Amino acid sequence: MKEKIAKLIDVKTIVTFVLVGALIGCIVTGKLEAKEIVPLTTMAVSFFFAVKLNKA
């Protein structure tokens, strides 16, 4: 269990979660339009999963 948590706490994982959280927060509060941050978030999430698949 500790190994999974240690692997989860990685810089790219934290950045991905922060970007997804920012996307959700900005859309909910209406501060930014979704079209401004969706490409960046999509790129980060796809990179995150591509790296995870290559490691497996």
N, C-alpha and C positions, 0 to 999 in steps of 0.2 A: 504494500500500500504506500509506503514512504517513497519507494522508487518511482511510482506513478506520479506522485505529487511533485517530486524533484524534477521529473521530466517535463511536467506541465509548466513549471516555473522556469521559463526560458524567455529570452528577450523577444524573439519573434512571436511567441505565444502571447505575451503581455501586450505587445503592440497591436496584434490582431484583435484581442479582446477590447482594448481601449478604443480602437477605431470603430468597432461594431457598437460599442456603448455610446460613443460620440454620435454616430449615425442615428441611433435610436433616440438619444436625447435631443438632438437638433431637430429631428422630424417632429417629435412630440411637442416641444416647446415652440416650434415654428420659427426659430432663429435663422435657420438655413433651409434652403430648398434641397430636397433629396438629390436633385440632379447635380448639385455641386460636390457632394461628398461620396456618392454611390460608386463612381469609378475607382476612387482610391481604396475604398473599403472592399470592393469586389476583387481588386488586384491583390490586396493583402491577404484576404481569405483564401483565394485560389493559390497563392504562393505558399501559404501555411499548409494547405492540404497536399500540394504537390511535393513539398519537402517531406511531409509525413509518409506519403506513399512510397517515395524513393528510399526512405530508410528501412521500410518493412520489406 
